């Protein structure tokens, strides 16, 4: 065997092994998710009974960062005021908006300056003033100098009064019982420090007064791809890691945290794009280092809906930012990986993220290019190429199909047969182009993280149809 043949054979086996480990890891997470959902089925029987407040639910501070949201902020706040929960305060943080966001809030909710004590536990940009609604005693607004989403959340934590806080995107759609669902792990286990809920794609759904009234599917092909993608990511990605207390990501669109622990960890890091993931990874690292018992759990019940981008440019920018955020979160917390007390987060979840999410774009795209070229030039047999297609595309279809199956078995959110038929078709189609394009965008994000400095989230084009008054 000459050197060329040896290199080709080694590379072929490396690529096949990588794809087998990648998809095998996700299949294992799928099995863990199935076991977890079966246990939860018994608990869900109680959800059908009339819900009543016990008086034991811990009060929650809802933190809503807002920057240039004059067109949507009023409707968003009105929808949050209707959430079903025993004790709740809403704190809107106007992050130096250049439009009329603050003026809209003042007019809609009769805001008046409120000279309350503002305890600085986390350093933030200066606060210009605090306002309180004369119509809704549990609504306050912080007006501050622009500092970004992470800085806004830190300011909201400083002003919050309750032991738990929930960060919510201003354009998210929360179900009325969402807080009741996401707080349950805190009631069942005193060591829980954070929970995250499922996020679904709202495109194609009907929304009235800030609440989802009918589930539907989008007509846009890019949004349809993301419906399946979200099912796969949440239902067996995060749920699987949650079963072993190894979940490293809580979506910034909807996550509940124990305030005391977040302050001890230093709050959100302003100079990062993925402030939500970075905080969770840092909490794992610090709590593991001091051997403090804790749990970070995932709540699979659909509790939050968000609008997915429908144009290629916006979707591309989103995925580039996500990859940069992942890179920042991992690089800032290397100490968690293989640490003495790392447990599942340090010995399983972190290496998995590093090998298959962080390095994935390079190996996946390189693998596709190499195998196609090698087959075209006759360097590998058709049998080897067929095996590659099976492990790279066939198992990918199996993973997406399993996510759809878990959804149908557990939640049945899409009741119409035509919805399931369309999603089944998307499960097949996404593996022939969409996932490969995503890998390219992620590779661009990885490159920009390695070569550029700090970056901001930037703007995302949204329709925001649910924000209309009714």
N, C-alpha and C positions, 0 to 999 in steps of 0.2 A: 504493500500500500504506500503510494507516494504521499508527499506532504499535502498536496491539493485535496486528495481523497480523504485524508485524515481530518483536515479542517472542515470539509463538507460534512463528514459523518458526525464529528463532534458537535458542530453547529446544529445539525438536524436533530440530534438527540437532546441537545440543550433546549431548543425551541419546543419540541414535543413535551419534554419534561416540565417546562415552565407552564405551558397551557394546561397540562394535566393537573399540576399542583394548584393553579389558579382556579380552575373550574371545580376541582375536587374540594378545595377549601370552601367555596360558596355552596356546594352541595351539602357539606357537613353543617354549615350554618343553616341551611334549609331544614335539615333534619332536626336541629335544635329548635328551630322556630315552630315546626309542627308539634313537637312535644310540649312546648310552652303554650301554644294556642289550645291544645287539648285540655291542659290544666285550666286555662282561663275560661273555657266553655262552661264549666261548672259555676264559676263566679258570675258569668253574664246572665244566668237565670235570675239573679237578684235585680238586674238592671231593668227587667220588665215590670217590677213592682213599683208602685207609686213612690217617688223620691221625696224625702222630707229631710230637712236640716236637723242634725242632731245637736247642734250647738258646739260640737267638739272640733269642727273643721277649723284648721288654722287660718287666720286672715291672710289675704294675699294682696301684694302691691303689684298692679299691672303697669309696666313701664313701656311707654310708646314713644320712641325717638321719631322726630319729624323734621324733615328738611325740604323746604319748598313744596309743601303739600296742600296749598290753599284750595285746590280743586276737590280734594278727597278727605281732608282731615275731619271735617265736621261730621260727615256720614260715618266715618270710622269710629269716632268717639261715641256717637249715638248708638251704634251697634254694640259697643263694649259696655255701655251703661245698661244694656238689657240682658247681660249675661246672668245666668242663674247661679248665684253663690251667696252664702250667708253674710260674709263680711269682706268687702273688696274696696280698694281705693285705686283710682286711675290717675297716673301721673304722665302727662304729655310733656316731652322735652323738646322745645323749639330750639333746634341747633343752629342758631344764627341764620334763619331763613332769609333769603333776599326778596321773597315775594310777600304776600299778605297773610301768611299762615297764622301769625299771632293775632292779627286784626280779625280774621274770620272766627277764630276761637273766642275772642272777646265778645263779638257780636252774637254768636250762636249760643253761648253758655253764660253770658252776663258775668264775665270775669272781672274781678276787682283785685288790686294789689293787696297782698296778704303778708304782713311783716312777721313771718314766723322764723324761728331759729333754724338755721341751716348748718347742720353738723357735717364738717368736712372729714370724712373717713377715707375717701379716695381722692387723689388729686385730679382736678379737672380744669378745663378752661373757665374763666370767670363767669359767674352767674349775674345777669343783669337784674333779674327780679323774679318773684314768685307770685302767682295769681291763683285765686280760688273762685270757683263758681258760686254765685249766690243762689242758683237753682238746684245744683247738685252738690251737696256737701262733700261727697267722696271724690270730686274731680278737682285736680290742681294742675297748673301749667307752669313749667320752669322755662324762663327765657334766658338763654346763655349764648356766649360767644361760640362760633362754629368750631367744632373739634372732631367731628366724625361720629359715627354710630357708637363705637366703643366708649368714647368720652361722654356721649349723651347718656348711655346706660349707667356709667359710673355716677354721673350727676343725679340720675334718678334713684340710684341706690342710696346716695347720701340723703336725699329728701324722703325716702320711703320710711314708713312707720312700722311695717309689719315684718315678721320673721321670714316669710317667703316672698320672693318676687318673681314675676313672670315677664320676660322680655317678649314683646309682640311687635311684628312689623305693622306699620300703619295701614298697609294695603292687604292684610290677611283677613280671612273670613273665619271667625271662630263659631263653632256650634254653641248653642246656648248652655249645654251641659259640659262644655270642654274643661272648665276648671274643676268641676266635680270629678271628672275622670282622671285628669292628670295629677290631682292631689292624692289619689287613693294610696299609692305606694308610701307616701309620707305618713298616712294614718296606720298602715299595716306594719311599718318597720321604722323605728326611731333612728336608725343609722342611715336612712336615705338622705342624700345631699342634693340630688338633682334628678329630674325626670324630663323626658322629651316625648312629644306626641307625634303621631303620624301626620304627615303633610301630603295633601292630595292636590291634583291639578283641577282648578276651578273652571278652566276654559270649557265652554259648552254647557255649563250649568246655569240654572236660573237663580238669581239672587234678588231678594227684596228687602229693602231697609237694612242692608248689611248682613243679612242672614241667608244661607243657602236654602232654597225652597224646593228645588228639583235637580236631581243628578242627571247629567247628560255627558256626551262626549263632544270634544271639539271637532270642527270641520277641517281645521288646519292640520296638515300631515306632521309638521314639526311638533305641535302640541300633542298629537296622538302618540308619537314616539315617546314623549316625556311621561305620559300616563303610565305606560308599561315600565318605563325606567324607574319611576317613583315607587311603583308597586314592588319591584325587585329590590330596590335599595332599602325600603323601610320594612317590608313584611318579613324578609328573611335575612337582610343584611344587619340592620340595627337590632331587630328582635333576637336574632341568633347570638350576637355578641352580648346582649343584655342578660341572657340566661346564665352566662359565666362571669357577669360583672366586668365585661371588657369593652363596653361601648365607649368609643372615643369621640363621637360626634353627637351633639344635640343641635337640631336646626335652630338657627337664629330667629326663624319665623314664629316659633312657639316652644319655649322651654321654661321649666319651673325650677328655681334654685333656692337653697337655704342660704339666706343672706350672710349669716355669720361666717360660714365657710368660704364664701366668695370673697368677703373682705379680707379674711386671713390669707387667702391666696393672692391678694393684691388687685382684685377686680379684673375688669376687661383691659386688655393691652391695646392702647390707642394706635400704635404704629404697626398694625397688622391688618390684613384684609379679612382673614378668617378668624375674627375675634371670638366667634362662638365655639369653634372646634378647639382653638388654642387654649381657651379657659378650661374646657373639660379635660384636655390632656394634662394641663398644668395641675388641675385638682387631683387627678389620678397620681401624678408624680409626687406631689407634696404629701398627700394622705398616705400613700404607700410608704414613703420615706419615714414617716413617724409612726407607722404601724397602727393607724387609727382605723377601727372597723367602719366601713361605709359601703353604701351601694349607690350606683347610678343606673337608673332603670328606664326602660322604654315602654310607653303605653301604646299598644297597637290599635286601640279604638280610633277611628277617624275623628280627629278633633279640630283640624286646621286645614283650610283650603286656601290656595294661593294661585295667582295667575301666572302661567308659564309663558315665556317668550314665544312668539309665533313667527318672527322673522329671523333669518339666518345670522344677520349681523349681531343682533342682541343675544341670541343663544350662544354664538361663538364667544362673545365677550364675557358672558356669564361663566362659561366652562373654563376659559382662561383664568379668570379670577378665582374660581374654585380650586384649580390646581395650584395657583400661587398661595392661596390660603392654606391648603394642605401642606405645602412645602414649608411655609413659615411655622405652622403648628408643630410639625415633626422636628424641624431643625432647632426650635427653641426649647425642646424638651427631650434631648437625646438621653438625658440621665434616667429616663423611665425604662428604656430598652435594656433588657437583661440585668436589671438592677436586683440587688439581693432580695428585696421584698416586693419585686415587681408584680408577682402573681400573673393572672391572665392578661391584664393590660400590658405589662412589660415583657412578658415572655411569649405571648401569642398575638394580641391585637396590634401592638406597635410594629413588630416585625412583619406581620401580614400587610399592614398599611404601607410599610416601607417598600416591600418587595412587589406587591401587586397593585397598589394604588399610586404610589409615588414613582416607582421605576417602571410600572406597567406600560405607559405610552411608548417608551423607548423599545422595550422588548417586543411588545405586540406589533407595532408598526414594522420594526426591523424583521420580525419573524414572518409577517405576511410578504414583505418584499423579497426576503431571502428565499422563501419556499417557492414563490412564483417564478423567480429567476432560475433557481436551481432546477425546477421541473422543466422550464422552457428550454434550458440548455442540456438537459439530459443528465444532470449531475445526481439526481435522485430518481428512484423508481416511481411509477404511478401509484404503487401500493403505499409508499411512504407519504406521497402527497395526499392520498385519500385519507390516511390516518390523521394527517394534519388538519384537513378540512373537517373531519369528524370532531376532533378535540377542540378546535378553535370556533367552529360555527355550529356543529351539531349539539355540543354540550351547552353552547350559549343559548340556543333555542330552548333546550331542556330547562335551563335556569329561568329564563323569562316565562316559560309555560308554567313552571312550578310556582312562580310568584302570582300569576293569574289564578292558578288553582287554589292557592292559599286564600286569596281574596274571595273567591267564590264560595269556598267551604266555610269561611269564618265570618265574613261580613256581608257578602252579597250586595255590595253597594250599587252595582250596575244590574238592575233587575231585568232589563229587556234582552231577549235573545239576540237581537241585532247588535247590541252593545258588545256582548261576549264574542259574537262572530267577528266584529271589527277588531277587537283587541287581540283575538287569536291570529288574525291576519297580520297585525302589526308585530306580534311576537316573531313571526317568520321574517317579515320584511326588514326589521331593524338590524338584523345580523348581516344584511347585505348592503352595507354602505353607511348607515347611520352610526353604528358603533365604531367603525373605522375612522369616520370623520371626527367623532368625539375624541378618539385617541390622538388624532393629529392636533386638535385644539388643546388638549391636555399637554401635549409635548411642547406646544408654543408657550403655554403657561409656565411649564418647567424651565424652559429656556429664559423667559423673561425674569423669572424669579432669580435665576443664577447670574443674569447679566445686568439687571436694572435695580434701581433703588426702591424706595417705598412707592406704593401705588394706592390710589383711592378706588372705591367701588364704582364710581361713575354713575351714569344714569341708565335706567332700564325702561324701555318703551312698554307701557301697559295701556290696556283699554280702560280698566277700572269700571266696568259696567255696573258692578254691584254697589258702587258708591253713589248712585243716583238716588235722589229722594223719592219716596213713594207716599 
